Amino acid sequence: MEDKERNLFNLDDLDESSSELKSKDESSSQNLTLDEFETNELDKEELLTQKIKEAAAKRKLTAQNGENEKRKWTKIFERKNVDDENEPILTMDEVDASSRSNNAIRYNPDLNEGLNDTQVNERILSDLVNNTTKTYSKTYKQIFFSNIFTFFNILCVIIAVALILVGSWGDLFFALILVLNTAIGIYQEIKAKHTIDKLTIVTAPTSTVIRNGVNKEIAVKDLVLDDIIVLKNGKQISVDCIIKEGTIEVNEALLTGESVPVKKTIGDRLYAGSFISSGSCKALVDKVGKDCYIQKLQAKAKRYSKPKSELLRSLKLVISVIGVIIIPLGLFVGITNYNSAKAAATDPTYNTNGEFNVYGVTTSGKTIFIGKVEKIDHLNYENTTIRTVNNEDLVPEIVNTIEKIQISYTKKISGNIGLNSLIVTDNLGTQLLNINDFSYQTYNEDPSNYEFNFDNSKNSFYEGENEHALKFENEGDSMITKKLNKTTDITSLNITLSLKSHGYPKGTSGYNEYVTYTTVTKTAGSLIGMIPAGMFLLTSMALAVGVIKLAKHKTLVQELYCIEMLARVDVLCLDKTGTITDGTMKVKEVITLAKEKEFDIDQIMGSFLNAQEDNNQTSIALQNRFGINVEYKKSIVLPFSSSRKLSAVTFEGNIGTFILGAPEFVYTGKSKKLLQIINRKASLGYRVLMLAHSESPIKNDKVPSNNTAIALFVLEDHIREDAKDTIRWFNENGVAVKVISGDNPATVSEIAARVGIENAKDYVSLEGLSAADVETIADEYTVFGRVTPEQKAILVKSLKKKGKSVAMTGDGVNDILAMKEADCSIAMAGGSEAARNVSHLVLMDSNFASMPKVVEEGRRVINNIQRSASLFLMKTIFTMTLTIITIIFSNLFVNGYPFVTKQLMLLESFVIGIPAFFIAVQPNKQKIKGNFLKNVFANCLPSAFVLLLSVFAIYFIGSLDSFDISDAEEASSMCVLCITYVGLVILYNTCRPMNTYRAIIFISMFVIITLLIAFLPSYFGIYKMPGLTNTLLCLVIVLSTIPMVRFFSDILKKVELEKNDNQ
């Protein structure tokens, strides 16, 4: 049909089955009578009532029978914000009821005089002033304080200070992660503060007030209750007030979403935040400051709340549980480490392979190796070990050349060993040398008896009541005896040493330093290992990368965790305009209702539109169809009102009055067939306007009742070209779409059906429904029409109570309440500033088609974080369990906790931290399933068990005689190697199914770790590389974990598949 084409027919020719003109010769199908229409409408009301009852009963039954099972895991892993759930929806009636003006003594000032100074001062003293300077966000001091002085930050700082005091600088790597975590937390809260502080809906700086009979401009904050204010065209209303004189038109779009001006006259209430479109008036200030509706709305919007994020809630729950456990564990492991350190300090061979080499010194001064005293293990302060060495391979000729004996201390960990006596005998048992009094006094009597390569002062001797011994304190210390007393040739020598472990003498500075250093470093290794600090950093960085990617799709992220919240959404609430449709309209059809052409519709409508001077989308569509002209001159203009649902113009001369609006508010005739065609058009998704004519003029803002319908205008919303694809994506990805609109629900339903919204035919009008009824049917319908701002918020809140994750799109102040209730709120850039400020996401191009990309990005981040987080918690559970075992089985872990902080650096950095970040930024469009913590623990527990098993294997095998792992340094280094490479096995399993991207990650980490171990072993606490046998043992342990990890992984996948099949 061309733009200027229209149908011309008689009312009798209308047929319900067609929107086209039918000739009188054609047989018409059966028409429904007006009474039948009324019956159908009644049936719909009864059906709605019945549905409300059924839904209420269903909800009650679900609460009784299914709640326990549904919440079984939720109670463990989730913690809801009860205050948010119980907080009532803000309504204007509640604002009126809670206003301070109800209890104040009210003045009734003269409109020309206003309040006097005395009355103004009384209002100021009573704090009935329009002061709205309350701060709803945190101060900078509070933000810094709350983020810096957290439990774990304080604990980590204490550990860091302790490590610095004992000089263990290499163990401070964790401090970098601590600083980054804290900085990101501060940045996020400061950003949130800036957003909240910008949220100011009322922006008028001054207001005209009458006081003492004088008009004057004062700051808005200085207005008081019962002031008389003057409002003029273009001004924003700053307080809630009541018109006392004059008539104005008000644009309440910020409050109601209705962009068409509303006429207000004496006695009508004006709300702060509205704008004067035309006219002027005098008004009495009825509410000030925080009592104004807009201020209460703004206060609710400004109230800072932490993100409603399961991810964040789960991380905090983990931290809370660890916080409860870590202090007692730290105390007990500290005691265990302290006791083992004391034992090690007084015994240099404590669980090590301490060694003395025995040499023969020939007459020419050459040294000949005779034997080794080794495995001087588990000595204590009370006992003495006696060892005899000889060398049967030495030929008699060589033995005969030996005239002195050299003792060298070749292996030492800490403290020292005392040589109590030295006896040398020949093959016949004849004593050639017997030194049983190693005292400083004996040495001074004949210094030639000994030769030392170390300090030979008194400090080199033990002078106890029952003991005299020579102290060997440092590796390489050696002593040469006096000459052997040989009288004949000898064929062999037997050297018997009496050794006693002395270590650092108790109470000395060396003893205290060693005990303190060992206790601090080992306890720090346990405590820092239990804190999954890197998991917070990974989460923040992964989300930040998501923000950058979304920015490329013209989406502004205002809250970091909202990406996750949107990814978890299973219900999306949206308005028709701006999402399904682009907000523009066009006239699809013009139906002229006359037997003959009585009026030139084009001329009438051109003059009508010129008189109204509206600029909303409906007017623009009509202007595009009919144009604007001045053919007829206006006499009286009645602007459109959301309450009247019509507008009218009386023209000069004998033209009469033309009325344009919703047919049910315009038409006063009784044609049943006309009602049929109107209802049919509406049911097809079109908006129908009626143009009627009356000979009578407009009187007292009321249109004449005796009018005749002369035309119908069928308007069509322009559906966005990408709307169908966008809705299809949500349908295919398990997100239910609900349309919440202020329009006719039948019209919205049809448009929703056109774009493929599932169950779009389930629609309902919320007009006149109570809050309880709205809450009851929230999950029963798909399309909601005639919805108020308060009802929007009730719908969102009700859906959340039913266990849904809800996203809400909005563009006006009237959407703020619902957006604050939603788990994730999305604003269009073309909407109001207030809506943009309160939202989590802003679509900068106002393009609803960007939403799937946003959801996909959220799913990518959360799925990958879930996969990576299992690596961090693996280390936490491994460390925590190993700490408990160390405490309980201290006889097995005689050196205390096996690791210091630096020894976990390879595992934490190159097995967990770096790979986890790259895994977290890879593509992943899978729908998020299950509970975050439940999924993470299911993956990390088997991994932690395998790590623990590798450490146990080393200590258990070390207790057997087949392997020599008695050297503490070597055993500790083997543990580091095992957990690092077993960690790589777990990383490989995490990267499955392997692709090029993940293969590069794994291979890179393997190569880097191997190179670091080869060239910088001591930097990572690998102080002694194991020998060939022990290296092979480590290799066997690592390889044996491969099938174990694979087995646990396959079991978990099988359980997950069975669970999905049962859902």
FENVEN-V646904 format. One line per field, one symbol per residue. phi: phi as a letter, one per 20 degrees, with the letter a starting at -180 (. if undefined). burial: + if it has 24 or more other C-alpha atoms within 12 Angstrom, else -. A space follows every 10 residues. Layout:
phi=???
burial=???
This chain:
phi=.fgefbecbe gfefcfebee fdfffffdff eeefffffff ffffffffff ffffffffff ffffedffff egeffedccf effffeffff cffffffeff ffdefeecff fedmfeffff fffffelede ecefedefff ffffffeeee gfffffffff fffffeneff eegffffgff gfffffgfff fffffffffc eedffcbecd clmdebecfg fefcfmfedd dcgneefebf bcfdbnccdc edgfedneee gdfccgnfed dgoedeeanb adcefdbclf efgfffffff fegfcfgedf fffffffgff ffffefffff ffffffffff fffffecfdg lcdfccddcd defenfdcfd acecledlfc fdecddcdcb cffffggfgf efcbdddced bbdbmbcdee bbcdcefenf fdbbddbecf fffffbgffc cddcgdfffe cecefdbcbe eddcgnfbcd ffffeedcfc dbccdddddc fdlfgfnfff ffffffffff ffffgffffe eefffffgff ffffffffff ffelceedcg fffffffefd cdebeffndf denecbeebd dedbfbfece gffgffffff ffleceffff ffffedmcbd fdefdccdff cfefmbcbcd efndfndddc rfgfddfdec ffffffffff fffeneeddd dccbfeefcl mcefeedcfd addedcfeff feffffffff ffdmdfdcdd beegffffgf ffffenfflf fecbeefnef ffffffegee cddddleegf fgffgfffff feneeddcea bcffefgfff fffbdcdeff effffffeee ccefeldfff ggfffffffg ffffffffff fffgfffgff ffffffffdf feefenffce gffeffffed ddgfffffff defadfffcm egffffffee ffffffffff ffgfffffee ffcdceffff ffffffffff fffffffgff ffffcgffff gfffffffff ffffdcfffd meebfffgff ffffffffff egffffffff ffffffffff fee
burial=-----+++++ +-++++--+- +--------- ++-------- -------+-- ++--+---+- ---------- ------++-- --------++ ++--++--++ +-----+-+- ++-+++--++ --+---++++ ++---+++-- --+---++-- -++-+++-++ -++--+-+-+ +++++-++++ ++++++-+++ ++++++++++ ++++-+++++ +--------+ ++++++++++ ++--++++++ +++++-++++ ++++++++++ +++++--+++ ++++++++++ ++++++++++ ++++++++++ ++++++++++ ++++++-++- -++--++-++ -+++++++++ ++++++++++ ++++++++++ +-----++++ ++++++++++ +--+++++++ +------+++ ++++++++++ ++++++++++ ++++++---- -++++-++++ --+-----++ ++-+-+---+ ++----++++ +++++-++++ ++++-----+ ++++++++++ +++++----- ++++++++++ ++++++++++ ++++++++++ +++++++-++ --++++++++ ++++++++++ ++++++++++ ++++++++++ ++++------ ++-+++++++ ++++--++++ ++++++++-- -+++++++++ ++-+++++++ +---++++++ ++++++++-- ++++++++++ ++++++++++ ++++-+++-- -+++--++++ ++++++++++ -+++-+++++ --+-++++++ ++++++++++ ++++++++-+ ++++++--+- +-++++++++ ++++++++++ ++++++++++ ++++++++++ ++++++++++ +++++++++- ++++++++++ ++++-+++++ ++++++++++ ++++++++++ ++++++++++ +++++++--+ -+++++++++ ++++++++++ ++++++++++ ++++--+++- ++++++++++ ++++++++++ +++++-++-- --++++++++ ++++++++++ ++++++++++ +------+-- +++-++-++- --+---+-++ ++++++---+ +-+++-+++- ++-+++-++- -+-------- ---
